[in-house]
Amino acid sequence: MVRPEIEEVVTVANEPTPEQIRDQGMFTEVGMTAEEYQQVCHHLDRLPNWTELGIYSVMWSEHCSYKNSKPLLRRFPVEGPRVLQGPGEGAGAIDIGDGQAVVFKIESHNHPTAVEPFQGAATGVGGIIRDVFSMGARPIALLNSLRFGPLEQGRVRYLFEQAVAGIAHYGNVVGIPTVGGEVEFDAAYEGNPLVNAMCVGILDHDDLQKGIAVGTGNPVIYVGASTGRDGIHGATFASEELSEASEEKRPAVQAGDPFMEKLLLEACLELVQKGILLGIQDMGAAGLTCSSAEMAAKGETGMELNLDDVPQRETGMTPYEIMLSESQERMLLVVEDGREGEVEQVLNKWGLQSAVVGRVTADGRYRIRHQGRLVADIPVKTLVDDAPVLHRKGEEPAYYRNFALAKPAATLAGVDAVTALKRVLASPTVASKRWVYQQYDHMVRTSTAVRPGSDAAVVVIDGTDKALAMSTDGNGRYVYLDPRQGGAIAVAEAARNVVCSGAQPLAITDCLNFGSPEKPEVFWQLEGAVEGMSEACRTLETPVVGGNVSLYNETKGAPIHPTPVVGMVGLVENRNHITTAAFKQEGDLLLLLGETHAELGGSELQRVVEGEVSGRAPRIDLALEKRLHESVLAAIRKGSVSSAHDLSTGGLAVAIAESAISGGYGAEVTLDTELAATVALFSESQSRVLLSVPQSQAETVHRLAQEHGIACTKIGRVGGQALIVRVNQEMAIDLPLQELETIWEGTLPCAMNLSSTN
């Protein structure tokens, strides 16, 4: 038997030869280490050419392979009775009954936003939308979580303004309401802002799709915008520290076209409804490379691509450029051989171009052809399943031991309560975010039941009596002071926000924003946070169904605060149970559920007064937190609650003020406590909720709290047009509601040099 001749992989003209790559160490130019380069040579049993090296570099980047974080991510609980799809696909899917599922995910676009804020933020939104509709779900809501430096700095104001504008532009044009989110400002994010985008969608169980390539000979179809040179090496760019040279990498930031995204969304969902698709995946990070390689690996097949058939909007593109481009609004499909015409018919209807760019093969090889020549031949599993996994060790930083000596409650106890309230309400982190969300269309599709500004957004599910509550939460200061406690609090607060809206928490998606994992103290933060989040998810029965890791968030060697952001979704079984934070009527009683301790480490009061954080983060008892949720939900479902507001940033004083301003009713409060007035009012102790209830329902709520082992204290009543607070029979705060509202509403517009009426 004559052995067939093995086709040789060629070197493309004007690119370095494999020998030059090896001898001149050119692999470092694509972010690859010497050890990783040797591993590639071993997998190929020869030297890689430039195209193959580029493919390995993006697939093995932290952004795509999670090589630093994978051992930690395995600790997350990912299973549960409602989980239809956990981590590993475009987004997670959770059963919500009646044959329906909610699909959701959060991802980061931090580095792109730092160098090109409008397009960086906009394309972050576009990417997360595609992750959701690639699962077969119709997107119904967008949320975000943003972190920026102090607004006193012009560069920060520019980044913030442009990022918000980019988020608004993309979501508004696509026609998906942006219903919620959070924004914090801290010097830790001055050089490296965080932009995390979340999308939530709905599907019928039968429509659930996966990114998989199956069936030898089946066509691989490219759909959407043409490929350009934008976004090349976006994945590796996101896997390195920001520096002055980052400005030179503007071409790595993609440009988005939200109208094209809208057409792509509708076309893909029509293909789903027609039952044509075998597999579908978004061309996101690492573009055509990641989508095609992952689909083949998950299908345990191979794939052969012909780059001459890839739609291109620029001339002379090399295989390296085509494979690594991260041009937006593109999808990759696999269908049964012979159904190409049906796909083309649907796409033509929506004015979209498509092209058969390859075929599924059975040999496990990943082959790329260009101009009739073989330019890459790689065992596909080595790109995905055999990506390097780094087992790093953390080291407790010195600051952690030093901060244990700090006693913030003692140093802050003497701050006048009125001064404290005004300063905390005027903090951009606490102040009204109306300047942000008024730029978003949060009512498009008319399904939004609770708009931005309450604890969680709520979107009703058409054709049912159900609704979905959703929230994003995180507190980098807590995680900095105590990673494990801070990680647990991030999950607990997200769940608490959903509960206060009348929903049962279902599951989370998370975005882990940290510095360089190569620094032992940063890896220690990451490991502790993951442990705390995992413990909270197990206790609160909210599995992790997907997410994103964003590392190397550093500027000039200084990492951001470790900032895990949690996106939580909950189910409202009956729309009558939808609850908001705003006071509803004069005469309602104010009940405080939970206990207050002297916990001001990492608090907003500490930051505005001292300008830094120290001490320990608040403690959290997760079993107690779970019982709190159960008691609040029980009270809401009995119709006993007028309003519910979780106590978090700013503590009790801020919670009362926010509910009063939102509802237009003042409050008179009396506290009897062993704590100093300012400590009692601004402590950020966990597992606390402020309820307003009709007087006739107070006994019912007390009984439910007692049954769940939750402290329930009557602290006052709703009424008037002032906030009056007495602590231990002494007047602590007496301020007109209008004055508080002016401070709270005016902060961001003033900081952005805009009129509050704009």
MARKOL-740898 format. One record per residue (C-alpha): residue in three letters; x, z, y. Coordinates in steps of 0.25 Angstrom, whole numbers, padded with zeros to 4 digits, always signed. Example, Ala and Ser with C-alpha at 12.3 -4.5 7.8 and 13.67 -1.06 7.14 Angstrom:
2
ala+0049+0031-0018ser+0055+0029-0004
# end
This chain:
758
met+0000+0000+0000val+0006-0004+0014arg+0005+0007+0024pro-0002+0003+0037glu+0008+0002+0049ile+0006+0014+0058glu+0002+0010+0072glu+0013+0014+0082val+0008+0022+0095val+0014+0015+0107thr+0019+0020+0120val+0011+0015+0132ala+0019+0007+0143asn+0025+0015+0155glu+0023+0028+0148pro+0034+0037+0142thr+0039+0034+0128pro+0037+0045+0117glu+0052+0047+0118gln+0052+0049+0133ile+0041+0059+0132arg+0049+0067+0122asp+0063+0066+0128gln+0058+0068+0142gly+0048+0079+0139met+0037+0071+0145phe+0027+0079+0137thr+0028+0090+0148glu+0021+0080+0158val+0008+0081+0150gly+0009+0096+0149met+0014+0096+0135thr+0025+0106+0130ala+0037+0102+0121glu+0031+0109+0109glu+0017+0102+0111tyr+0025+0089+0112gln+0032+0091+0099gln+0018+0095+0093val+0013+0081+0097cys+0025+0074+0091his+0022+0082+0078his+0008+0078+0078leu+0011+0063+0080asp+0024+0063+0072arg+0030+0055+0083leu+0032+0056+0098pro+0019+0054+0106asn+0018+0044+0117trp+0013+0047+0131thr-0002+0044+0128glu-0002+0053+0115leu+0006+0064+0123gly-0005+0064+0134ile-0016+0065+0124tyr-0009+0077+0117ser-0006+0084+0131val-0021+0084+0135met-0026+0088+0122trp-0016+0099+0120ser-0018+0104+0134glu-0024+0118+0136his-0037+0111+0143cys-0040+0103+0130ser-0033+0111+0119tyr-0034+0126+0123lys-0021+0128+0117asn-0018+0141+0124ser-0032+0146+0123lys-0037+0141+0110pro-0033+0154+0102leu-0041+0162+0112leu-0053+0153+0113arg-0055+0155+0098arg-0058+0170+0101phe-0071+0166+0108pro-0084+0168+0100val-0090+0154+0099glu-0101+0155+0089gly-0116+0160+0090pro-0130+0158+0085arg-0133+0149+0097val-0119+0141+0097leu-0121+0126+0094gln-0108+0122+0099gly-0096+0131+0103pro-0082+0127+0108gly-0076+0114+0104glu-0086+0104+0110gly-0089+0100+0125ala-0098+0112+0127gly-0105+0123+0119ala-0119+0123+0115ile-0128+0135+0113asp-0142+0135+0106ile-0153+0139+0116gly-0165+0137+0106asp-0175+0126+0105gly-0165+0116+0100gln-0157+0116+0113ala-0143+0121+0117val-0136+0124+0130val-0122+0117+0131phe-0112+0122+0141lys-0097+0123+0144ile-0088+0127+0156glu-0075+0121+0159ser-0064+0121+0170his-0059+0111+0180asn-0049+0120+0187his-0036+0112+0189pro-0043+0099+0193thr-0051+0107+0204ala-0039+0113+0209val-0033+0100+0213glu-0046+0092+0215pro-0057+0101+0217phe-0069+0092+0219gln-0066+0083+0207gly-0060+0094+0199ala-0073+0102+0200ala-0082+0090+0199thr-0076+0085+0186gly-0076+0099+0180val-0091+0098+0181gly-0091+0084+0175gly-0083+0088+0163ile-0092+0100+0160ile-0104+0092+0161arg-0099+0082+0151asp-0095+0093+0141val-0110+0097+0141phe-0116+0083+0140ser-0106+0079+0129met-0113+0089+0121gly-0126+0082+0122ala-0131+0092+0132arg-0138+0089+0146pro-0131+0097+0156ile-0140+0106+0164ala-0131+0115+0173leu-0117+0117+0178leu-0110+0130+0182asn-0096+0133+0187ser-0086+0144+0189leu-0076+0142+0201arg-0064+0150+0205phe-0057+0148+0218gly-0047+0155+0227pro-0050+0162+0240leu-0059+0153+0250glu-0050+0157+0262gln-0040+0146+0257gly-0043+0132+0261arg-0038+0125+0248val-0048+0135+0240arg-0060+0131+0249tyr-0057+0116+0247leu-0056+0118+0232phe-0068+0126+0231glu-0076+0117+0240gln-0072+0104+0233ala-0074+0111+0219val-0088+0115+0222ala-0091+0101+0228gly-0086+0094+0215ile-0094+0103+0206ala-0107+0101+0215his-0104+0086+0216tyr-0103+0083+0201gly-0114+0092+0196asn-0124+0088+0207val-0121+0073+0204val-0123+0074+0189gly-0136+0082+0191ile-0132+0095+0184pro-0136+0108+0192thr-0124+0117+0195val-0132+0130+0193gly-0121+0141+0193gly-0107+0146+0193glu-0097+0156+0200val-0086+0155+0210glu-0075+0165+0213phe-0064+0165+0223asp-0051+0172+0220ala-0036+0170+0224ala-0033+0168+0209tyr-0039+0154+0210glu-0033+0149+0223gly-0024+0139+0217asn-0032+0137+0204pro-0047+0136+0206leu-0057+0137+0194val-0068+0127+0192asn-0076+0129+0179ala-0088+0121+0177met-0100+0124+0167cys-0111+0115+0162val-0123+0118+0154gly-0132+0108+0146ile-0143+0108+0136leu-0145+0100+0123asp-0154+0099+0111his-0146+0103+0099asp-0147+0090+0092asp-0140+0084+0104leu-0127+0092+0103gln-0115+0083+0104lys-0101+0085+0100gly-0088+0078+0104ile-0084+0073+0090ala-0079+0059+0085val-0084+0056+0071gly-0086+0043+0063thr-0075+0034+0060gly-0076+0021+0068asn-0086+0027+0078pro-0084+0023+0092val-0079+0032+0103ile-0086+0028+0116tyr-0081+0031+0130val-0092+0034+0140gly-0092+0036+0155ala-0082+0034+0167ser-0069+0025+0166thr-0056+0032+0163gly-0047+0034+0175arg-0034+0041+0178asp-0041+0053+0183gly-0040+0066+0176ile-0027+0062+0167his-0021+0075+0162gly-0032+0084+0167ala-0032+0092+0154thr-0017+0095+0156phe-0019+0097+0171ala-0029+0108+0167ser-0019+0114+0158glu-0008+0117+0168glu-0005+0126+0180leu-0009+0121+0194ser+0002+0119+0203glu+0006+0111+0216ala+0008+0099+0207ser-0007+0100+0203glu-0011+0093+0216glu-0003+0081+0210lys-0012+0081+0198arg-0025+0077+0206pro-0026+0064+0197ala-0029+0074+0185val-0042+0078+0192gln-0054+0069+0187ala-0064+0062+0196gly-0079+0064+0192asp-0091+0055+0194pro-0103+0064+0192phe-0113+0052+0192met-0106+0046+0180glu-0107+0059+0173lys-0122+0059+0175leu-0123+0046+0168leu-0113+0050+0157leu-0121+0063+0155glu-0135+0055+0154ala-0129+0044+0145cys-0122+0054+0135leu-0135+0062+0134glu-0143+0050+0131leu-0133+0046+0120val-0135+0060+0114gln-0150+0059+0114lys-0149+0045+0107gly-0140+0052+0096ile-0129+0042+0098leu-0117+0051+0099leu-0108+0056+0088gly-0098+0063+0098ile-0097+0064+0113gln-0086+0071+0122asp-0083+0072+0136met-0069+0066+0141gly-0065+0078+0149ala-0052+0085+0148ala-0041+0075+0143gly-0052+0064+0144leu-0053+0054+0133thr-0041+0060+0125cys-0048+0074+0123ser-0062+0069+0121ser-0058+0058+0110ala-0048+0067+0103glu-0057+0079+0102met-0069+0071+0097ala-0060+0065+0086ala-0054+0079+0082lys-0068+0085+0082gly-0073+0074+0073glu-0060+0075+0064thr-0059+0060+0066gly-0049+0051+0074met-0051+0042+0086glu-0045+0029+0091leu-0047+0025+0106asn-0044+0012+0112leu-0041+0015+0127asp-0043+0000+0131asp-0058+0003+0130val-0058+0015+0138pro-0065+0012+0152gln-0054+0014+0163arg-0055+0014+0178glu-0041+0012+0181thr-0031+0001+0176gly-0019+0003+0168met-0022+0016+0162thr-0013+0021+0151pro-0018+0027+0138tyr-0012+0040+0143glu-0021+0039+0155ile-0034+0035+0148met-0033+0046+0138leu-0030+0057+0147ser-0039+0053+0159glu-0050+0063+0162ser-0059+0054+0170gln-0073+0060+0171glu-0086+0056+0165arg-0082+0051+0152met-0087+0054+0138leu-0083+0050+0124leu-0093+0047+0113val-0093+0044+0098val-0105+0036+0092glu-0107+0029+0079asp-0101+0016+0077gly-0111+0005+0081arg-0119+0014+0092glu-0110+0010+0103gly-0120+0001+0109glu-0130+0012+0110val-0120+0021+0118glu-0117+0009+0127gln-0132+0007+0129val-0134+0021+0134leu-0122+0021+0143asn-0125+0008+0149lys-0139+0014+0153trp-0131+0025+0161gly-0121+0015+0167leu-0109+0021+0159gln-0098+0013+0153ser-0093+0016+0139ala-0083+0010+0129val-0079+0012+0114val-0065+0017+0116gly-0062+0021+0101arg-0067+0024+0087val-0067+0037+0078thr-0057+0036+0067ala-0055+0044+0054asp-0040+0046+0054gly-0039+0058+0064arg-0030+0050+0073tyr-0032+0048+0088arg-0028+0034+0092ile-0027+0028+0106arg-0026+0013+0108his-0022+0006+0121gln-0020-0009+0124gly-0020-0011+0109arg-0009-0001+0106leu-0010+0013+0100val-0006+0023+0110ala-0009+0036+0103asp-0011+0040+0089ile-0013+0055+0087pro-0019+0064+0076val-0032+0068+0084lys-0032+0083+0078thr-0018+0085+0084leu-0024+0083+0098val-0036+0093+0096asp-0035+0102+0084asp-0019+0103+0084ala-0017+0106+0099pro-0007+0117+0101val-0013+0131+0101leu-0004+0141+0109his-0005+0156+0105arg-0001+0163+0118lys+0001+0178+0120gly-0005+0185+0132glu+0002+0196+0140glu-0005+0207+0148pro-0001+0205+0162ala+0005+0216+0171tyr-0006+0216+0181tyr-0016+0220+0170arg-0009+0233+0168asn-0007+0235+0183phe-0021+0233+0186ala-0026+0244+0177leu-0021+0254+0187ala-0029+0248+0198lys-0042+0256+0202pro-0050+0246+0210ala-0063+0255+0210ala-0055+0266+0217thr-0049+0257+0227leu-0062+0250+0231ala-0071+0262+0231gly-0069+0264+0246val-0073+0250+0250asp-0086+0251+0258ala-0098+0245+0250val-0103+0237+0261thr-0090+0231+0264ala-0088+0228+0250leu-0101+0221+0248lys-0099+0212+0260arg-0085+0208+0255val-0089+0206+0241leu-0101+0198+0245ala-0092+0190+0254ser-0082+0187+0243pro-0083+0172+0239thr-0084+0176+0225val-0096+0184+0227ala-0103+0177+0238ser-0114+0167+0236lys-0110+0154+0230arg-0121+0146+0237trp-0110+0138+0244val-0106+0133+0230tyr-0119+0131+0223gln-0127+0125+0234gln-0118+0113+0232tyr-0123+0112+0218asp-0136+0106+0214his-0141+0117+0205met-0155+0112+0204val-0154+0098+0199arg-0163+0096+0186thr-0171+0108+0191ser-0168+0117+0179thr-0160+0127+0187ala-0168+0140+0187val-0157+0149+0193arg-0148+0143+0203pro-0134+0147+0206gly-0132+0161+0212ser-0138+0170+0201asp-0131+0176+0190ala-0133+0164+0181ala-0139+0150+0183val-0152+0147+0175val-0156+0133+0170val-0170+0131+0163ile-0170+0122+0151asp-0181+0111+0152gly-0192+0112+0143thr-0190+0126+0139asp-0192+0140+0145lys-0177+0143+0143ala-0166+0143+0153leu-0151+0144+0153ala-0143+0154+0161met-0129+0150+0164ser-0117+0157+0171thr-0102+0156+0174asp-0094+0169+0175gly-0080+0174+0176asn-0071+0184+0183gly-0056+0181+0184arg-0053+0194+0190tyr-0059+0202+0179val-0051+0194+0169tyr-0038+0195+0177leu-0040+0211+0177asp-0044+0211+0162pro-0045+0198+0154arg-0053+0204+0143gln-0064+0211+0151gly-0064+0200+0161gly-0067+0190+0150ala-0078+0198+0144ile-0084+0200+0158ala-0084+0185+0161val-0093+0183+0149ala-0102+0195+0151glu-0104+0192+0166ala-0108+0177+0162ala-0118+0183+0152arg-0123+0193+0161asn-0126+0183+0172val-0134+0175+0161val-0142+0187+0157cys-0145+0191+0171ser-0152+0177+0172gly-0161+0180+0160ala-0153+0173+0149gln-0147+0176+0136pro-0132+0173+0136leu-0129+0162+0126ala-0114+0158+0126ile-0102+0155+0135thr-0093+0144+0139asp-0080+0149+0146cys-0069+0143+0155leu-0056+0151+0154asn-0048+0149+0167phe-0034+0156+0166gly-0020+0154+0170ser-0008+0149+0161pro-0010+0154+0147glu+0006+0153+0146lys+0007+0165+0154pro+0005+0177+0145glu-0003+0185+0155val-0013+0174+0157phe-0015+0172+0142trp-0018+0187+0141gln-0029+0185+0151leu-0035+0173+0144glu-0034+0180+0130gly-0041+0193+0136ala-0052+0185+0143val-0055+0177+0130glu-0056+0190+0122gly-0065+0197+0133met-0074+0184+0133ser-0074+0183+0118glu-0079+0198+0117ala-0089+0196+0127cys-0095+0183+0121arg-0096+0190+0107thr-0103+0202+0113leu-0112+0195+0122glu-0115+0184+0111thr-0111+0172+0120pro-0101+0163+0112val-0091+0154+0119val-0096+0140+0117gly-0085+0132+0125gly-0077+0132+0137asn-0064+0129+0143val-0050+0135+0145ser-0043+0133+0159leu-0029+0138+0159tyr-0017+0136+0168asn-0025+0140+0180glu-0013+0144+0188thr-0007+0141+0202lys+0008+0143+0205gly+0009+0152+0192ala-0003+0161+0196pro-0015+0160+0186ile-0029+0162+0191his-0037+0174+0187pro-0040+0172+0172thr-0055+0167+0173pro-0063+0165+0161val-0076+0159+0166val-0089+0160+0157gly-0101+0151+0157met-0113+0158+0151val-0126+0152+0147gly-0138+0160+0143leu-0152+0157+0138val-0165+0161+0146glu-0176+0161+0135asn-0187+0161+0146arg-0187+0156+0160asn-0194+0168+0165his-0182+0176+0161ile-0173+0169+0172thr-0167+0180+0181thr-0159+0179+0194ala-0150+0189+0202ala-0159+0188+0214phe-0168+0200+0218lys-0183+0196+0217gln-0192+0206+0224glu-0192+0218+0232gly-0193+0231+0225asp-0186+0227+0212leu-0177+0238+0206leu-0162+0236+0205leu-0157+0240+0191leu-0142+0240+0188leu-0139+0238+0173gly-0125+0242+0168glu-0115+0252+0174thr-0106+0252+0185his-0091+0257+0184ala-0080+0257+0194glu-0075+0243+0191leu-0069+0235+0202gly-0057+0228+0196gly-0058+0214+0198ser-0070+0215+0207glu-0074+0207+0219leu-0074+0220+0227gln-0059+0222+0223arg-0056+0207+0226val-0062+0207+0240val-0056+0221+0244glu-0043+0221+0238gly-0040+0206+0236glu-0036+0207+0222val-0040+0212+0208ser-0035+0224+0200gly-0040+0235+0190arg-0048+0231+0178ala-0060+0222+0176pro-0073+0229+0174arg-0075+0233+0159ile-0086+0226+0151asp-0093+0232+0139leu-0099+0219+0132ala-0109+0227+0123leu-0114+0233+0136glu-0115+0219+0143lys-0122+0214+0131arg-0133+0225+0132leu-0134+0223+0147his-0137+0208+0144glu-0148+0212+0134ser-0155+0222+0143val-0155+0212+0155leu-0161+0201+0147ala-0171+0210+0141ala-0175+0215+0155ile-0176+0200+0160arg-0184+0195+0148lys-0194+0207+0150gly-0196+0202+0164ser-0191+0215+0170val-0180+0209+0179ser-0181+0203+0193ser-0166+0200+0195ala-0153+0202+0187his-0139+0201+0192asp-0126+0204+0185leu-0116+0213+0192ser-0102+0206+0192thr-0094+0202+0204gly-0096+0211+0215gly-0104+0222+0207leu-0117+0228+0210ala-0117+0226+0225val-0115+0211+0224ala-0125+0210+0213ile-0136+0217+0222ala-0132+0209+0234glu-0133+0196+0227ser-0146+0199+0221ala-0151+0203+0234ile-0146+0191+0242ser-0151+0181+0231gly-0165+0187+0231gly-0167+0191+0246tyr-0170+0205+0243gly-0161+0217+0247ala-0159+0229+0238glu-0158+0245+0239val-0148+0251+0229thr-0144+0265+0226leu-0133+0268+0217asp-0129+0282+0211thr-0115+0281+0205glu-0102+0288+0203leu-0095+0276+0209ala-0091+0273+0223ala-0101+0265+0230thr-0092+0252+0231val-0087+0254+0217ala-0102+0255+0212leu-0106+0243+0220phe-0095+0233+0217ser-0090+0237+0203glu-0090+0225+0194ser-0094+0233+0181gln-0099+0224+0171ser-0112+0224+0163arg-0121+0226+0175val-0134+0219+0180leu-0142+0221+0192leu-0157+0219+0190ser-0169+0219+0199val-0182+0223+0192pro-0196+0226+0196gln-0199+0241+0197ser-0209+0239+0185gln-0198+0234+0176ala-0187+0244+0179glu-0190+0253+0168thr-0190+0241+0158val-0176+0237+0162his-0171+0251+0162arg-0176+0252+0147leu-0170+0239+0143ala-0157+0243+0149gln-0157+0256+0142glu-0161+0250+0129his-0148+0241+0130gly-0139+0253+0135ile-0138+0248+0149ala-0137+0256+0161cys-0149+0253+0171thr-0149+0259+0184lys-0159+0257+0195ile-0151+0255+0208gly-0161+0250+0218arg-0172+0240+0222val-0173+0227+0228gly-0179+0226+0242gly-0176+0224+0257gln-0166+0215+0264ala-0153+0224+0263leu-0144+0229+0252ile-0144+0244+0252val-0135+0252+0242arg-0133+0267+0242val-0123+0273+0232asn-0124+0287+0229gln-0134+0289+0240glu-0125+0283+0251met-0127+0270+0258ala-0117+0260+0252ile-0123+0246+0257asp-0134+0243+0267leu-0133+0228+0271pro-0144+0218+0274leu-0146+0207+0263gln-0144+0196+0274glu-0130+0201+0277leu-0126+0201+0262glu-0132+0187+0260thr-0124+0182+0272ile-0111+0187+0267trp-0114+0182+0253glu-0119+0168+0256gly-0110+0166+0268thr-0096+0168+0261leu-0094+0155+0254pro-0099+0146+0265cys-0090+0153+0275ala-0078+0153+0266met-0080+0138+0264asn-0082+0137+0280leu-0096+0132+0278ser-0109+0137+0284ser-0117+0145+0274thr-0129+0136+0277asn-0122+0123+0273
# end
